[in-house]
Amino acid sequence: MGPKHSKGETPSVILINPKYPHNVGAALRVCSCFDISQLWWTGDRVTIDPVKWERLPREERMKGYRDVELCPFDAF
């Protein structure tokens, strides 16, 4: 099971085993634009530390998308 997160909220975005970090970054931008507070993803192809925001493209680290909770998870 993945790291402990707050309860899932509705609406949320879920990515199933995204292949590249920029896919997570694009979904993060969508979440921010539409005021969606959580972004969940499964799989191990993309490893992003939600605390450090590492491995996200630079523009996502810098533009203030901190209102979206990143939630890596094993399965839904």
A tleap script that builds the chain and sets N, CA, C and O, in Angstrom:
source leaprc.protein.ff14SB
mol = sequence {
  NMET GLY PRO LYS HIE SER LYS GLY GLU THR
  PRO SER VAL ILE LEU ILE ASN PRO LYS TYR
  PRO HIE ASN VAL GLY ALA ALA LEU ARG VAL
  CYS SER CYS PHE ASP ILE SER GLN LEU TRP
  TRP THR GLY ASP ARG VAL THR ILE ASP PRO
  VAL LYS TRP GLU ARG LEU PRO ARG GLU GLU
  ARG MET LYS GLY TYR ARG ASP VAL GLU LEU
  CYS PRO PHE ASP ALA CPHE
}
set mol.1.N position { 0.842 -1.182 0.000 }
set mol.1.CA position { 0.000 0.000 0.000 }
set mol.1.C position { 0.886 1.243 0.000 }
set mol.1.O position { 1.971 1.240 0.581 }
set mol.2.N position { 0.433 2.267 -0.633 }
set mol.2.CA position { 1.205 3.490 -0.771 }
set mol.2.C position { 1.283 4.295 0.507 }
set mol.2.O position { 0.787 3.860 1.546 }
set mol.3.N position { 1.899 5.463 0.444 }
set mol.3.CA position { 2.006 6.311 1.624 }
set mol.3.C position { 0.636 6.726 2.122 }
set mol.3.O position { -0.340 6.741 1.371 }
set mol.4.N position { 0.580 7.064 3.404 }
set mol.4.CA position { -0.682 7.501 4.002 }
set mol.4.C position { -1.041 8.895 3.497 }
set mol.4.O position { -0.221 9.813 3.519 }
set mol.5.N position { -2.271 9.027 3.048 }
set mol.5.CA position { -2.779 10.317 2.574 }
set mol.5.C position { -4.102 10.587 3.261 }
set mol.5.O position { -4.680 9.713 3.907 }
set mol.6.N position { -4.561 11.798 3.108 }
set mol.6.CA position { -5.891 12.085 3.601 }
set mol.6.C position { -6.896 11.256 2.807 }
set mol.6.O position { -6.547 10.661 1.788 }
set mol.7.N position { -8.110 11.219 3.264 }
set mol.7.CA position { -9.144 10.483 2.552 }
set mol.7.C position { -9.281 10.990 1.129 }
set mol.7.O position { -9.031 12.160 0.841 }
set mol.8.N position { -9.678 10.095 0.255 }
set mol.8.CA position { -9.925 10.507 -1.117 }
set mol.8.C position { -11.069 11.504 -1.168 }
set mol.8.O position { -12.051 11.375 -0.437 }
set mol.9.N position { -10.938 12.483 -2.021 }
set mol.9.CA position { -11.962 13.511 -2.173 }
set mol.9.C position { -12.542 13.438 -3.572 }
set mol.9.O position { -11.891 12.968 -4.505 }
set mol.10.N position { -13.754 13.903 -3.705 }
set mol.10.CA position { -14.425 13.936 -4.994 }
set mol.10.C position { -14.557 15.387 -5.424 }
set mol.10.O position { -14.951 16.214 -4.602 }
set mol.11.N position { -14.256 15.733 -6.635 }
set mol.11.CA position { -13.632 14.926 -7.682 }
set mol.11.C position { -12.125 14.870 -7.492 }
set mol.11.O position { -11.527 15.773 -6.907 }
set mol.12.N position { -11.529 13.819 -7.982 }
set mol.12.CA position { -10.079 13.633 -8.015 }
set mol.12.C position { -9.704 13.130 -9.404 }
set mol.12.O position { -10.557 12.661 -10.156 }
set mol.13.N position { -8.433 13.232 -9.734 }
set mol.13.CA position { -7.930 12.684 -10.989 }
set mol.13.C position { -7.078 11.467 -10.639 }
set mol.13.O position { -6.275 11.508 -9.707 }
set mol.14.N position { -7.264 10.379 -11.399 }
set mol.14.CA position { -6.506 9.153 -11.187 }
set mol.14.C position { -5.802 8.788 -12.489 }
set mol.14.O position { -6.435 8.711 -13.542 }
set mol.15.N position { -4.499 8.564 -12.416 }
set mol.15.CA position { -3.715 8.099 -13.557 }
set mol.15.C position { -3.299 6.665 -13.266 }
set mol.15.O position { -2.779 6.377 -12.187 }
set mol.16.N position { -3.520 5.769 -14.210 }
set mol.16.CA position { -3.138 4.379 -14.047 }
set mol.16.C position { -1.778 4.167 -14.724 }
set mol.16.O position { -1.668 4.207 -15.949 }
set mol.17.N position { -0.761 3.944 -13.913 }
set mol.17.CA position { 0.600 3.658 -14.357 }
set mol.17.C position { 1.097 4.625 -15.443 }
set mol.17.O position { 1.416 4.190 -16.550 }
set mol.18.N position { 1.168 5.938 -15.138 }
set mol.18.CA position { 1.666 6.875 -16.151 }
set mol.18.C position { 3.113 6.552 -16.522 }
set mol.18.O position { 3.887 6.074 -15.693 }
set mol.19.N position { 3.461 6.818 -17.772 }
set mol.19.CA position { 4.776 6.429 -18.275 }
set mol.19.C position { 5.859 7.477 -18.014 }
set mol.19.O position { 7.012 7.125 -17.767 }
set mol.20.N position { 5.500 8.750 -18.067 }
set mol.20.CA position { 6.492 9.815 -17.968 }
set mol.20.C position { 6.088 10.835 -16.909 }
set mol.20.O position { 4.898 11.048 -16.677 }
set mol.21.N position { 7.077 11.471 -16.260 }
set mol.21.CA position { 6.759 12.513 -15.284 }
set mol.21.C position { 5.974 13.675 -15.882 }
set mol.21.O position { 5.167 14.292 -15.186 }
set mol.22.N position { 6.199 13.992 -17.190 }
set mol.22.CA position { 5.466 15.123 -17.762 }
set mol.22.C position { 3.978 14.800 -17.920 }
set mol.22.O position { 3.166 15.720 -18.016 }
set mol.23.N position { 3.600 13.512 -17.948 }
set mol.23.CA position { 2.176 13.167 -17.948 }
set mol.23.C position { 1.543 13.539 -16.609 }
set mol.23.O position { 0.423 14.048 -16.561 }
set mol.24.N position { 2.264 13.281 -15.535 }
set mol.24.CA position { 1.774 13.671 -14.214 }
set mol.24.C position { 1.730 15.193 -14.110 }
set mol.24.O position { 0.801 15.752 -13.526 }
set mol.25.N position { 2.734 15.863 -14.676 }
set mol.25.CA position { 2.758 17.329 -14.671 }
set mol.25.C position { 1.586 17.930 -15.419 }
set mol.25.O position { 1.014 18.922 -14.968 }
set mol.26.N position { 1.213 17.354 -16.553 }
set mol.26.CA position { 0.061 17.846 -17.315 }
set mol.26.C position { -1.228 17.638 -16.520 }
set mol.26.O position { -2.088 18.517 -16.486 }
set mol.27.N position { -1.357 16.487 -15.890 }
set mol.27.CA position { -2.538 16.233 -15.072 }
set mol.27.C position { -2.576 17.180 -13.872 }
set mol.27.O position { -3.649 17.606 -13.446 }
set mol.28.N position { -1.415 17.504 -13.336 }
set mol.28.CA position { -1.333 18.455 -12.230 }
set mol.28.C position { -1.830 19.833 -12.655 }
set mol.28.O position { -2.551 20.489 -11.902 }
set mol.29.N position { -1.456 20.276 -13.841 }
set mol.29.CA position { -1.947 21.564 -14.351 }
set mol.29.C position { -3.460 21.542 -14.512 }
set mol.29.O position { -4.133 22.516 -14.173 }
set mol.30.N position { -4.001 20.441 -15.028 }
set mol.30.CA position { -5.457 20.322 -15.192 }
set mol.30.C position { -6.147 20.397 -13.836 }
set mol.30.O position { -7.152 21.092 -13.683 }
set mol.31.N position { -5.610 19.681 -12.855 }
set mol.31.CA position { -6.197 19.718 -11.506 }
set mol.31.C position { -6.215 21.135 -10.953 }
set mol.31.O position { -7.207 21.569 -10.369 }
set mol.32.N position { -5.125 21.843 -11.137 }
set mol.32.CA position { -5.043 23.209 -10.639 }
set mol.32.C position { -6.037 24.130 -11.347 }
set mol.32.O position { -6.673 24.965 -10.705 }
set mol.33.N position { -6.171 23.984 -12.653 }
set mol.33.CA position { -7.086 24.834 -13.424 }
set mol.33.C position { -8.546 24.609 -13.048 }
set mol.33.O position { -9.340 25.550 -13.033 }
set mol.34.N position { -8.896 23.367 -12.748 }
set mol.34.CA position { -10.294 23.031 -12.462 }
set mol.34.C position { -10.565 22.863 -10.975 }
set mol.34.O position { -11.595 22.304 -10.595 }
set mol.35.N position { -9.660 23.336 -10.131 }
set mol.35.CA position { -9.824 23.321 -8.678 }
set mol.35.C position { -10.086 21.917 -8.139 }
set mol.35.O position { -10.950 21.722 -7.284 }
set mol.36.N position { -9.335 20.945 -8.646 }
set mol.36.CA position { -9.406 19.562 -8.166 }
set mol.36.C position { -8.267 19.393 -7.174 }
set mol.36.O position { -7.116 19.695 -7.490 }
set mol.37.N position { -8.581 18.911 -5.975 }
set mol.37.CA position { -7.598 18.975 -4.894 }
set mol.37.C position { -6.676 17.768 -4.784 }
set mol.37.O position { -5.704 17.819 -4.031 }
set mol.38.N position { -6.949 16.670 -5.516 }
set mol.38.CA position { -6.082 15.501 -5.404 }
set mol.38.C position { -5.775 14.902 -6.770 }
set mol.38.O position { -6.628 14.845 -7.655 }
set mol.39.N position { -4.527 14.456 -6.911 }
set mol.39.CA position { -4.073 13.745 -8.103 }
set mol.39.C position { -3.447 12.441 -7.635 }
set mol.39.O position { -2.416 12.447 -6.963 }
set mol.40.N position { -4.072 11.319 -7.992 }
set mol.40.CA position { -3.608 9.988 -7.607 }
set mol.40.C position { -3.010 9.303 -8.818 }
set mol.40.O position { -3.455 9.538 -9.942 }
set mol.41.N position { -1.997 8.448 -8.611 }
set mol.41.CA position { -1.488 7.619 -9.701 }
set mol.41.C position { -0.954 6.307 -9.146 }
set mol.41.O position { -0.534 6.221 -7.992 }
set mol.42.N position { -0.983 5.282 -10.007 }
set mol.42.CA position { -0.478 3.960 -9.647 }
set mol.42.C position { 0.782 3.666 -10.442 }
set mol.42.O position { 1.180 4.446 -11.308 }
set mol.43.N position { 1.404 2.538 -10.141 }
set mol.43.CA position { 2.553 2.083 -10.913 }
set mol.43.C position { 3.863 2.603 -10.365 }
set mol.43.O position { 3.901 3.435 -9.458 }
set mol.44.N position { 4.941 2.086 -10.947 }
set mol.44.CA position { 6.267 2.478 -10.485 }
set mol.44.C position { 7.137 3.069 -11.587 }
set mol.44.O position { 8.343 3.238 -11.402 }
set mol.45.N position { 6.535 3.385 -12.734 }
set mol.45.CA position { 7.327 3.979 -13.816 }
set mol.45.C position { 7.654 5.434 -13.542 }
set mol.45.O position { 8.669 5.938 -14.022 }
set mol.46.N position { 6.809 6.120 -12.776 }
set mol.46.CA position { 7.047 7.510 -12.400 }
set mol.46.C position { 7.219 7.550 -10.889 }
set mol.46.O position { 6.313 7.165 -10.149 }
set mol.47.N position { 8.365 8.010 -10.433 }
set mol.47.CA position { 8.592 8.143 -8.996 }
set mol.47.C position { 8.755 9.620 -8.675 }
set mol.47.O position { 9.735 10.259 -9.058 }
set mol.48.N position { 7.785 10.133 -7.975 }
set mol.48.CA position { 7.795 11.536 -7.567 }
set mol.48.C position { 7.594 11.564 -6.064 }
set mol.48.O position { 6.634 10.989 -5.552 }
set mol.49.N position { 8.488 12.223 -5.360 }
set mol.49.CA position { 8.317 12.405 -3.929 }
set mol.49.C position { 7.374 13.587 -3.731 }
set mol.49.O position { 7.745 14.720 -4.038 }
set mol.50.N position { 6.149 13.349 -3.220 }
set mol.50.CA position { 5.181 14.436 -3.085 }
set mol.50.C position { 5.651 15.561 -2.175 }
set mol.50.O position { 5.221 16.703 -2.337 }
set mol.51.N position { 6.529 15.257 -1.217 }
set mol.51.CA position { 7.012 16.294 -0.316 }
set mol.51.C position { 8.003 17.210 -1.024 }
set mol.51.O position { 7.932 18.431 -0.886 }
set mol.52.N position { 8.936 16.619 -1.788 }
set mol.52.CA position { 9.972 17.402 -2.468 }
set mol.52.C position { 9.565 17.838 -3.868 }
set mol.52.O position { 10.208 18.716 -4.443 }
set mol.53.N position { 8.517 17.251 -4.429 }
set mol.53.CA position { 8.073 17.527 -5.795 }
set mol.53.C position { 9.179 17.226 -6.792 }
set mol.53.O position { 9.263 17.873 -7.836 }
set mol.54.N position { 10.024 16.258 -6.489 }
set mol.54.CA position { 11.124 15.953 -7.397 }
set mol.54.C position { 10.636 15.167 -8.599 }
set mol.54.O position { 9.590 14.520 -8.548 }
set mol.55.N position { 11.388 15.227 -9.666 }
set mol.55.CA position { 11.139 14.551 -10.932 }
set mol.55.C position { 9.931 15.095 -11.678 }
set mol.55.O position { 9.505 14.488 -12.660 }
set mol.56.N position { 9.372 16.200 -11.257 }
set mol.56.CA position { 8.370 16.885 -12.055 }
set mol.56.C position { 9.099 17.861 -12.962 }
set mol.56.O position { 10.135 18.405 -12.582 }
set mol.57.N position { 8.571 18.087 -14.152 }
set mol.57.CA position { 9.193 19.124 -14.985 }
set mol.57.C position { 9.281 20.445 -14.217 }
set mol.57.O position { 8.447 20.723 -13.355 }
set mol.58.N position { 10.269 21.236 -14.525 }
set mol.58.CA position { 10.567 22.438 -13.755 }
set mol.58.C position { 9.389 23.389 -13.633 }
set mol.58.O position { 9.179 23.977 -12.573 }
set mol.59.N position { 8.608 23.551 -14.712 }
set mol.59.CA position { 7.525 24.529 -14.634 }
set mol.59.C position { 6.466 24.144 -13.613 }
set mol.59.O position { 5.836 25.027 -13.030 }
set mol.60.N position { 6.248 22.845 -13.376 }
set mol.60.CA position { 5.272 22.441 -12.380 }
set mol.60.C position { 5.797 22.678 -10.965 }
set mol.60.O position { 5.019 22.950 -10.051 }
set mol.61.N position { 7.112 22.576 -10.785 }
set mol.61.CA position { 7.676 22.830 -9.460 }
set mol.61.C position { 7.618 24.304 -9.104 }
set mol.61.O position { 7.606 24.651 -7.924 }
set mol.62.N position { 7.581 25.180 -10.105 }
set mol.62.CA position { 7.768 26.594 -9.847 }
set mol.62.C position { 6.501 27.431 -9.900 }
set mol.62.O position { 6.517 28.562 -9.414 }
set mol.63.N position { 5.415 26.944 -10.457 }
set mol.63.CA position { 4.278 27.820 -10.721 }
set mol.63.C position { 3.198 27.831 -9.656 }
set mol.63.O position { 2.159 28.458 -9.865 }
set mol.64.N position { 3.388 27.175 -8.539 }
set mol.64.CA position { 2.421 27.297 -7.460 }
set mol.64.C position { 1.263 26.332 -7.537 }
set mol.64.O position { 0.126 26.706 -7.248 }
set mol.65.N position { 1.528 25.096 -7.921 }
set mol.65.CA position { 0.468 24.093 -7.932 }
set mol.65.C position { 0.402 23.369 -6.596 }
set mol.65.O position { -0.026 22.217 -6.538 }
set mol.66.N position { 0.803 24.005 -5.563 }
set mol.66.CA position { 0.887 23.380 -4.240 }
set mol.66.C position { -0.490 23.117 -3.623 }
set mol.66.O position { -0.571 22.439 -2.598 }
set mol.67.N position { -1.552 23.620 -4.202 }
set mol.67.CA position { -2.886 23.367 -3.657 }
set mol.67.C position { -3.413 21.996 -4.056 }
set mol.67.O position { -4.466 21.585 -3.569 }
set mol.68.N position { -2.709 21.277 -4.930 }
set mol.68.CA position { -3.112 19.940 -5.377 }
set mol.68.C position { -2.254 18.931 -4.614 }
set mol.68.O position { -1.025 18.992 -4.655 }
set mol.69.N position { -2.916 18.001 -3.917 }
set mol.69.CA position { -2.207 16.961 -3.181 }
set mol.69.C position { -1.814 15.846 -4.137 }
set mol.69.O position { -2.673 15.284 -4.815 }
set mol.70.N position { -0.507 15.513 -4.201 }
set mol.70.CA position { -0.021 14.412 -5.028 }
set mol.70.C position { -0.067 13.134 -4.198 }
set mol.70.O position { 0.456 13.084 -3.084 }
set mol.71.N position { -0.704 12.094 -4.759 }
set mol.71.CA position { -0.950 10.873 -3.999 }
set mol.71.C position { -0.547 9.634 -4.794 }
set mol.71.O position { -1.394 9.048 -5.470 }
set mol.72.N position { 0.726 9.214 -4.735 }
set mol.72.CA position { 1.077 7.946 -5.374 }
set mol.72.C position { 0.441 6.808 -4.590 }
set mol.72.O position { 0.370 6.866 -3.362 }
set mol.73.N position { -0.024 5.772 -5.289 }
set mol.73.CA position { -0.754 4.697 -4.633 }
set mol.73.C position { -0.523 3.398 -5.393 }
set mol.73.O position { -0.228 3.424 -6.588 }
set mol.74.N position { -0.653 2.270 -4.717 }
set mol.74.CA position { -0.398 0.975 -5.340 }
set mol.74.C position { -1.539 0.508 -6.235 }
set mol.74.O position { -1.293 0.058 -7.354 }
set mol.75.N position { -2.771 0.604 -5.769 }
set mol.75.CA position { -3.913 0.098 -6.545 }
set mol.75.C position { -5.189 0.782 -6.080 }
set mol.75.O position { -5.263 1.288 -4.960 }
set mol.76.N position { -6.185 0.793 -6.944 }
set mol.76.CA position { -7.475 1.384 -6.593 }
set mol.76.C position { -8.532 0.318 -6.544 }
set mol.76.O position { -9.694 0.612 -6.265 }
savepdb mol mol.pdb
quit
